[in-house]
Amino acid sequence: MQFLCDGRTRPTHESSMDKLHNLTFILGGAASGKSAFAEDLVISTEKPKIYIATAQAFDVEMRQKIAAHIVQRGAGWTTVDAPLDPMSSLLNQNPANVVLLDCVTLWLTNVLLADQNLEVACDALLSALIACPCPVVVVSNEVGMGIVPDNALSRTFRNAQGRINRMIAAQADTVVAVMAGLPLVLKGELP
């Protein structure tokens, strides 16, 4: 890994495009650097880059956050907005591509607020991640390290987030936790 002056990291192996596993899972807290790390990992492959975005811009703050993410990623990405159905895009990828799904946490929030069946939706996402014909890097928040939420909706979300994170981690070839912009490999190895 090469550590950049802004705290970001970039994989340094020239042949990393041949070594990125089918499913790489990046976890971290809010503003931990997980998306930047995942973006750098995808960029290192030199493959056509697909960004599956799950965020919805309902207010100025979220529009600004999305705009900052677009600038951070840079040029050369094809963006697919899929706040509720990233599964279709995952299943219809060209094997020559590499996909970044950012993020499972916002997707899960969208599913919960749309009053969809969480278990069915999570199972469908996991199936699509496994069946995707190209490498996929998935970003998600780790939300289980804080206090127990004081309301039922928040507890339902926290429990569902923990479940989908465990499901993806179990299937992933590589799992990386990012804290303060620094990667910690929990499973597998980085290219």
LUMZA-713393 format. One record per residue (C-alpha): residue in one letter; x, y, z. Coordinates in steps of 0.1 Angstrom, whole numbers, padded with zeros to 4 digits. Layout:
<selums>
 rest     x     y     z
    A     X     Y     Z
...
</selums>
This chain:
<selums>
 rest     x     y     z
    M  0000  0000  0000
    Q  0012  0035 -0008
    F  0000  0061  0017
    L -0009  0094  0000
    C -0004  0128  0016
    D -0042  0133  0021
    G -0044  0102  0042
    R -0057  0080  0014
    T -0040  0048  0004
    R -0034  0033 -0031
    P -0025 -0003 -0038
    T  0010 -0004 -0053
    H  0011 -0037 -0071
    E  0012 -0032 -0109
    S -0006 -0064 -0115
    S -0034 -0057 -0090
    M -0060 -0059 -0118
    D -0053 -0096 -0120
    K -0054 -0101 -0082
    L -0086 -0082 -0071
    H -0109 -0109 -0058
    N -0145 -0114 -0069
    L -0159 -0099 -0037
    T -0140 -0074 -0015
    F -0158 -0059  0015
    I -0147 -0026  0030
    L -0161 -0017  0065
    G -0156  0014  0086
    G -0173  0040  0107
    A -0186  0073  0093
    A -0159  0094  0077
    S -0133  0067  0084
    G -0119  0068  0048
    K -0136  0036  0037
    S -0150  0050  0005
    A -0117  0066 -0005
    F -0099  0034  0002
    A -0124  0014 -0019
    E -0121  0039 -0047
    D -0084  0036 -0048
    L -0086 -0002 -0048
    V -0109 -0001 -0078
    I -0088  0025 -0096
    S -0057  0003 -0092
    T -0073 -0024 -0114
    E -0072 -0002 -0146
    K -0105 -0019 -0156
    P -0136  0000 -0166
    K -0150  0014 -0134
    I -0187  0012 -0125
    Y -0199  0031 -0094
    I -0233  0018 -0081
    A -0246  0047 -0059
    T -0272  0040 -0033
    A -0275  0076 -0019
    Q -0305  0097 -0024
    A -0302  0135 -0023
    F -0332  0146 -0002
    D -0315  0177  0012
    V -0287  0202  0006
    E -0263  0184  0030
    M -0267  0151  0011
    R -0264  0168 -0023
    Q -0231  0184 -0011
    K -0218  0150  0002
    I -0226  0133 -0031
    A -0209  0161 -0050
    A -0178  0158 -0028
    H -0177  0120 -0035
    I -0179  0126 -0072
    V -0150  0150 -0071
    Q -0130  0126 -0048
    R -0134  0097 -0072
    G -0123  0117 -0102
    A -0130  0110 -0139
    G -0135  0078 -0157
    W -0163  0063 -0137
    T -0197  0052 -0150
    T -0223  0059 -0123
    V -0255  0039 -0118
    D -0280  0054 -0094
    A -0296  0024 -0076
    P -0310  0035 -0043
    L -0333  0004 -0040
    D -0322 -0020 -0066
    P -0284 -0024 -0070
    M -0291 -0061 -0077
    S -0301 -0055 -0113
    S -0270 -0036 -0121
    L -0248 -0061 -0104
    L -0263 -0090 -0124
    N -0260 -0071 -0157
    Q -0223 -0062 -0156
    N -0197 -0069 -0182
    P -0171 -0093 -0169
    A -0144 -0068 -0180
    N -0156 -0042 -0155
    V -0150 -0037 -0118
    V -0178 -0025 -0096
    L -0178 -0003 -0065
    L -0211 -0005 -0046
    D -0212  0024 -0022
    C -0229  0019  0002
    V -0248 -0009  0017
    T -0258  0012  0047
    L -0276  0038  0026
    W -0292  0010  0006
    L -0304 -0007  0037
    T -0318  0026  0050
    N -0337  0031  0017
    V -0351 -0004  0019
    L -0362  0001  0055
    L -0379  0034  0048
    A -0396  0020  0018
    D -0411 -0006  0041
    Q -0397 -0035  0021
    N -0389 -0069  0037
    L -0354 -0066  0050
    E -0346 -0103  0051
    V -0357 -0108  0015
    A -0339 -0077  0003
    C -0307 -0086  0021
    D -0308 -0122  0007
    A -0313 -0108 -0028
    L -0284 -0084 -0025
    L -0261 -0111 -0013
    S -0272 -0134 -0042
    A -0265 -0106 -0067
    L -0231 -0099 -0052
    I -0221 -0136 -0055
    A -0235 -0139 -0090
    C -0220 -0106 -0104
    P -0197 -0116 -0133
    C -0170 -0091 -0125
    P -0151 -0081 -0093
    V -0171 -0061 -0068
    V -0159 -0039 -0040
    V -0186 -0032 -0014
    V -0186 -0004  0011
    S -0206 -0006  0043
    N -0207  0011  0077
    E -0199 -0007  0109
    V -0227  0004  0132
    G -0225 -0021  0160
    M -0198 -0005  0181
    G -0219  0023  0196
    I -0246  0024  0223
    V -0279  0005  0220
    P -0303  0028  0202
    D -0333  0040  0222
    N -0360  0034  0197
    A -0373  0003  0178
    L -0367  0017  0143
    S -0330  0024  0151
    R -0326 -0010  0167
    T -0342 -0027  0137
    F -0318 -0009  0114
    R -0287 -0017  0136
    N -0296 -0054  0137
    A -0303 -0056  0100
    Q -0270 -0038  0092
    G -0251 -0062  0114
    R -0268 -0091  0097
    I -0261 -0080  0061
    N -0225 -0071  0071
    R -0220 -0106  0085
    M -0235 -0122  0054
    I -0213 -0102  0030
    A -0182 -0108  0051
    A -0188 -0145  0052
    Q -0189 -0146  0013
    A -0162 -0121  0007
    D -0127 -0131 -0004
    T -0113 -0101  0013
    V -0126 -0080  0042
    V -0110 -0048  0053
    A -0118 -0025  0082
    V -0108  0011  0077
    M -0102  0033  0107
    A -0087  0068  0105
    G -0080  0061  0068
    L -0058  0031  0076
    P -0068 -0004  0063
    L -0068 -0034  0086
    V -0072 -0067  0067
    L -0097 -0089  0086
    K -0099 -0117  0060
    G -0080 -0126  0029
    E -0054 -0103  0015
    L -0051 -0071 -0005
    P -0038 -0072 -0040
</selums>
